[in-house]
Amino acid sequence: MKVLFAGSPAIAVPALKALSEMELEGEPVVLAGLLTNPDRARRHGHDEPTDVSAAAALLDNARKERGLAPIPQLKPEKLDARAREDVAALAPDILVSFAYGRIFGPRFLALFPHGGINIHPSLLPKYRGAAPIPAAILAGEKETGICIQTLALEMDAGDILASEHLTLSGRETTASLSKTVSEKAATVLRKLLLNFGPAFAAARPQEGQPIYCHQMKKEEGIIDWKKSAVEIDAHIRAYTPWPLSFTNLGNDTLFILEACPLEQGAAHTSPAGTVLGTDKEKGILIQTGSGILAASRLQWQAKKALDWKAFHNGARAFIGSCLGT
């Protein structure tokens, strides 16, 4: 089976590696090519490849040693007629997509005799859309998972071919959960492709009411101190590593990088956002709309990230201030 893999960010890299390893190990899978986003200016104004593109270049070294050709890379700006011609030239049997970031139209999907499948990091139909991992953290879910679905014209609405549940501890960040999901997804994909015929025959429609999530925006990182400590803790974890959770103190921007909600104790009458003091084990205590948040790692904009003790030593007047004002 000749596979065209479509993906761009780091979360998709282990799945790409799994496909290449299957080919190297003589499994009935050939990595026909890679479809990824064009190189973009990311650091210092220089164009850089996507994480998946960079990983493919490294995989080419191992493939060369085993006598395999480099992975052809396609980086179209649009999935137009020219892009379809380039894909058709690779003669792929199936499209495997994970976080590619674009919608596949009917003419594009028609290029694949076995259709297309998509890896999605949630238990569909929950959290269809662009940001299912932060959505699950924000919602305080006790579990999430991975689904491999057939590609449908409606976003994330395909039949389920394989799935795996993941129990959440409640301390995950989007960064840490993305790493777990990326590794698990590669394993699920490998098993599916080795059992593709029966798995496809047993595909099942999604059950339940769909829940949608949207692409994150930078301004969503602003902390609303009127929310509860539990909600703000989830907000901080969900928006790590981007756009991070931040607040202001006058004209200065402050990032709260790590925190935890404290058990409910004596009620405070201070306004939400008030810096109450410190706890020698938990960190800097901040009043919220309900409960107290203990911030353990903080960073002024354009400054170094600091643990709470170092931060406090350099900002003694911080205690008693009111954030978000």
C-alpha positions as CSV (number, residue, x, y, z in Angstrom):
1,M,0.0,0.0,0.0
2,K,1.5,3.3,-1.1
3,V,0.8,6.0,1.4
4,L,0.9,9.8,1.0
5,F,1.3,11.3,4.5
6,A,-0.1,14.8,5.1
7,G,1.1,16.6,8.2
8,S,2.9,19.7,9.4
9,P,3.5,20.3,13.2
10,A,5.6,18.2,15.7
11,I,2.6,16.2,16.9
12,A,2.6,14.4,13.5
13,V,6.3,13.5,13.4
14,P,6.0,10.1,15.2
15,A,3.3,8.9,12.7
16,L,5.6,9.8,9.8
17,K,8.4,7.9,11.4
18,A,6.2,4.9,11.9
19,L,5.3,4.8,8.2
20,S,9.0,5.0,7.2
21,E,9.9,2.3,9.8
22,M,7.2,0.0,8.4
23,E,8.7,0.3,4.9
24,L,12.3,-0.2,6.3
25,E,11.1,-3.4,8.1
26,G,9.5,-4.8,5.0
27,E,5.9,-4.3,6.1
28,P,3.4,-3.9,3.2
29,V,3.6,-0.1,3.4
30,V,5.5,2.2,1.0
31,L,5.8,5.9,2.0
32,A,5.1,7.4,-1.4
33,G,5.5,11.0,-0.4
34,L,4.9,13.8,2.1
35,L,2.4,16.6,1.8
36,T,3.2,19.5,4.2
37,N,2.9,23.2,4.5
38,P,5.4,25.5,2.7
39,D,8.5,26.7,4.5
40,R,7.7,29.8,6.5
41,A,9.7,32.5,8.3
42,R,9.6,31.4,12.0
43,R,12.8,32.5,13.7
44,H,15.0,35.5,12.8
45,G,13.0,36.0,9.6
46,H,14.5,33.0,7.9
47,D,12.3,30.5,6.1
48,E,12.2,27.2,7.9
49,P,10.5,23.9,7.0
50,T,7.6,22.4,9.0
51,D,8.5,20.0,11.8
52,V,7.3,17.1,9.7
53,S,9.4,18.3,6.7
54,A,12.5,18.6,8.8
55,A,11.9,15.1,10.3
56,A,11.5,13.6,6.8
57,A,14.9,15.0,5.8
58,L,16.5,13.2,8.7
59,L,14.6,10.0,7.9
60,D,16.1,10.2,4.4
61,N,19.6,9.4,5.9
62,A,18.3,6.1,7.3
63,R,16.5,5.3,4.2
64,K,19.6,5.9,2.0
65,E,21.5,3.4,4.1
66,R,18.9,0.8,3.4
67,G,18.8,1.5,-0.3
68,L,15.4,3.4,-0.2
69,A,14.8,6.6,-2.1
70,P,14.3,9.9,-0.2
71,I,10.8,10.8,0.7
72,P,9.3,13.1,-2.0
73,Q,8.1,16.3,-0.4
74,L,5.2,18.4,-1.7
75,K,4.7,21.9,-0.3
76,P,1.9,23.5,-2.2
77,E,0.4,26.9,-1.2
78,K,-3.0,25.6,-2.3
79,L,-4.4,22.1,-3.1
80,D,-5.2,23.3,-6.6
81,A,-4.9,21.5,-10.0
82,R,-1.1,21.7,-10.0
83,A,-1.0,20.1,-6.5
84,R,-3.3,17.4,-7.6
85,E,-1.1,16.6,-10.6
86,D,2.0,16.4,-8.4
87,V,0.1,14.0,-6.0
88,A,-1.2,11.9,-8.9
89,A,2.4,11.5,-10.2
90,L,3.3,9.7,-6.9
91,A,0.5,7.2,-7.5
92,P,-0.5,6.8,-3.9
93,D,-3.2,4.3,-2.8
94,I,-4.2,6.1,0.4
95,L,-3.9,9.4,2.1
96,V,-3.0,9.4,5.8
97,S,-3.4,12.9,7.4
98,F,-2.5,14.2,10.9
99,A,-2.7,17.9,11.6
100,Y,-2.0,19.0,8.0
101,G,-4.1,22.1,8.6
102,R,-6.1,22.2,5.4
103,I,-9.4,20.9,4.1
104,F,-9.3,18.1,1.4
105,G,-11.9,18.6,-1.3
106,P,-13.6,15.9,-3.3
107,R,-11.3,16.2,-6.4
108,F,-8.3,15.8,-4.2
109,L,-9.7,12.8,-2.3
110,A,-10.6,11.1,-5.6
111,L,-6.9,10.7,-6.3
112,F,-6.7,7.9,-3.7
113,P,-8.1,4.5,-4.6
114,H,-8.5,3.6,-0.9
115,G,-9.6,7.0,0.1
116,G,-8.1,8.9,3.1
117,I,-7.9,8.5,6.8
118,N,-7.2,11.1,9.5
119,I,-5.7,10.9,13.0
120,H,-7.6,13.1,15.4
121,P,-6.6,13.6,19.1
122,S,-10.0,13.3,20.8
123,L,-12.8,10.8,21.2
124,L,-15.0,11.8,18.3
125,P,-17.5,13.3,18.0
126,K,-16.3,15.3,20.9
127,Y,-14.0,18.2,20.0
128,R,-14.1,18.2,16.3
129,G,-11.9,21.0,15.0
130,A,-8.5,22.5,15.2
131,A,-7.7,22.5,18.9
132,P,-9.0,19.3,20.6
133,I,-6.2,18.9,23.1
134,P,-6.5,22.3,24.8
135,A,-10.3,22.0,24.5
136,A,-10.2,18.8,26.6
137,I,-8.0,20.4,29.2
138,L,-10.1,23.5,29.4
139,A,-13.2,21.4,29.9
140,G,-11.6,19.4,32.8
141,E,-12.1,16.1,31.0
142,K,-11.1,13.0,32.9
143,E,-10.2,11.2,29.7
144,T,-9.5,11.9,26.1
145,G,-8.2,9.8,23.3
146,I,-7.2,9.2,19.7
147,C,-9.4,8.4,16.8
148,I,-8.5,7.4,13.3
149,Q,-11.4,8.2,11.0
150,T,-12.2,8.0,7.3
151,L,-11.8,11.4,5.7
152,A,-15.2,13.0,5.0
153,L,-16.1,16.2,3.3
154,E,-17.5,17.5,6.6
155,M,-14.8,18.3,9.1
156,D,-13.9,15.4,11.4
157,A,-17.2,13.6,10.7
158,G,-15.8,10.4,9.2
159,D,-16.4,6.9,10.3
160,I,-14.2,5.5,13.1
161,L,-11.7,2.9,12.1
162,A,-9.7,2.8,15.4
163,S,-9.6,4.5,18.7
164,E,-7.7,4.5,22.0
165,H,-8.7,6.1,25.3
166,L,-6.3,8.1,27.5
167,T,-6.9,8.7,31.2
168,L,-6.0,12.2,32.3
169,S,-4.4,13.1,35.6
170,G,-5.6,16.7,35.6
171,R,-2.1,18.1,35.5
172,E,-1.5,17.7,31.8
173,T,-0.5,20.7,29.6
174,T,-1.2,20.9,25.9
175,A,2.5,20.4,25.4
176,S,2.8,17.2,27.6
177,L,-0.5,15.8,26.3
178,S,0.5,16.4,22.7
179,K,3.6,14.4,23.2
180,T,1.7,11.5,24.7
181,V,-0.9,11.7,21.9
182,S,1.8,11.8,19.2
183,E,3.5,8.7,20.4
184,K,0.2,6.8,20.9
185,A,-1.1,7.8,17.6
186,A,1.9,6.3,15.8
187,T,1.2,3.0,17.5
188,V,-2.5,3.0,16.6
189,L,-1.8,3.9,13.0
190,R,0.7,1.1,12.6
191,K,-1.8,-1.5,14.0
192,L,-4.5,-0.1,11.7
193,L,-2.5,-0.3,8.5
194,L,-1.4,-3.9,9.3
195,N,-5.1,-4.8,9.6
196,F,-6.6,-2.3,7.2
197,G,-9.0,-4.5,5.3
198,P,-10.9,-5.8,8.4
199,A,-10.7,-2.5,10.2
200,F,-12.2,-0.7,7.2
201,A,-15.0,-3.2,6.9
202,A,-15.8,-2.7,10.6
203,A,-15.8,1.1,10.4
204,R,-18.5,2.6,12.6
205,P,-20.3,5.9,12.4
206,Q,-19.6,8.4,15.2
207,E,-22.2,8.3,18.0
208,G,-23.5,11.2,20.0
209,Q,-23.8,14.9,19.6
210,P,-20.8,16.6,18.1
211,I,-18.9,19.2,20.2
212,Y,-16.7,21.6,18.2
213,C,-13.6,23.5,19.1
214,H,-12.0,26.4,17.3
215,Q,-8.5,27.5,16.4
216,M,-6.8,29.2,19.3
217,K,-6.1,33.0,19.2
218,K,-3.4,34.8,21.1
219,E,-5.9,37.0,23.0
220,E,-7.4,33.9,24.5
221,G,-4.4,33.6,26.7
222,I,-5.6,36.6,28.9
223,I,-6.4,35.4,32.4
224,D,-9.8,36.3,33.7
225,W,-9.2,36.5,37.5
226,K,-13.0,36.5,38.2
227,K,-13.0,32.8,37.2
228,S,-12.3,30.1,39.8
229,A,-8.8,28.9,40.7
230,V,-9.6,25.5,39.1
231,E,-10.7,27.2,35.8
232,I,-7.6,29.4,35.7
233,D,-5.4,26.4,36.4
234,A,-6.9,24.6,33.5
235,H,-6.5,27.8,31.4
236,I,-2.8,27.9,32.2
237,R,-2.3,24.3,31.3
238,A,-4.4,24.4,28.1
239,Y,-2.5,27.4,26.7
240,T,1.0,26.0,27.3
241,P,3.1,26.2,25.1
242,W,1.0,28.8,23.1
243,P,-0.1,31.5,23.5
244,L,0.7,31.1,27.2
245,S,-1.5,32.6,29.9
246,F,-0.9,36.2,30.8
247,T,-2.2,39.1,32.7
248,N,-1.1,42.7,33.2
249,L,0.0,44.8,36.1
250,G,-0.2,48.4,34.9
251,N,1.6,48.6,31.6
252,D,3.6,45.4,32.2
253,T,2.6,42.0,30.9
254,L,3.1,39.0,33.2
255,F,3.0,35.3,32.1
256,I,1.8,32.7,34.7
257,L,3.6,29.6,33.4
258,E,2.9,27.1,36.1
259,A,0.3,27.1,39.0
260,C,-2.1,25.0,40.9
261,P,-5.4,25.7,42.7
262,L,-5.3,25.4,46.5
263,E,-7.8,23.6,48.6
264,Q,-10.6,25.9,49.6
265,G,-9.6,27.5,53.0
266,A,-10.8,30.6,54.8
267,A,-12.7,33.0,52.6
268,H,-10.9,36.2,51.5
269,T,-12.6,39.5,50.7
270,S,-9.8,40.8,48.5
271,P,-10.7,41.6,44.8
272,A,-10.0,38.9,42.2
273,G,-6.4,39.2,41.0
274,T,-5.0,40.4,44.3
275,V,-1.6,39.0,45.2
276,L,-2.2,37.8,48.8
277,G,1.3,36.6,49.8
278,T,3.3,33.4,49.5
279,D,3.2,29.8,50.6
280,K,6.6,28.3,51.2
281,E,5.7,25.1,49.4
282,K,3.2,26.2,46.7
283,G,4.3,29.6,45.6
284,I,2.8,33.1,45.2
285,L,-0.9,33.2,46.2
286,I,-3.4,35.0,44.1
287,Q,-7.1,35.6,44.8
288,T,-9.5,34.4,42.1
289,G,-13.2,34.6,41.8
290,S,-13.4,31.4,43.8
291,G,-10.5,30.0,45.6
292,I,-6.8,30.8,45.6
293,L,-4.3,30.1,42.8
294,A,-0.6,29.3,43.7
295,A,1.7,30.5,41.0
296,S,5.0,28.6,41.0
297,R,6.7,29.9,37.8
298,L,6.3,33.4,36.3
299,Q,7.8,35.6,33.7
300,W,7.7,39.3,32.9
301,Q,7.4,39.9,29.2
302,A,10.9,40.0,27.6
303,K,12.5,38.7,30.8
304,K,13.6,35.3,31.9
305,A,11.1,32.8,33.3
306,L,11.7,32.3,37.1
307,D,10.6,30.0,39.8
308,W,8.4,31.9,42.3
309,K,11.1,32.4,45.0
310,A,13.5,34.1,42.5
311,F,10.6,36.1,41.1
312,H,9.5,37.2,44.5
313,N,13.1,38.2,45.5
314,G,13.2,40.5,42.5
315,A,9.7,42.0,43.0
316,R,9.1,42.6,46.7
317,A,6.4,45.1,46.0
318,F,4.5,42.5,44.0
319,I,2.6,41.3,47.1
320,G,-0.5,43.4,47.6
321,S,-0.8,44.4,44.0
322,C,-3.9,43.6,41.9
323,L,-3.4,41.8,38.6
324,G,-5.5,42.5,35.5
325,T,-5.9,46.2,36.4
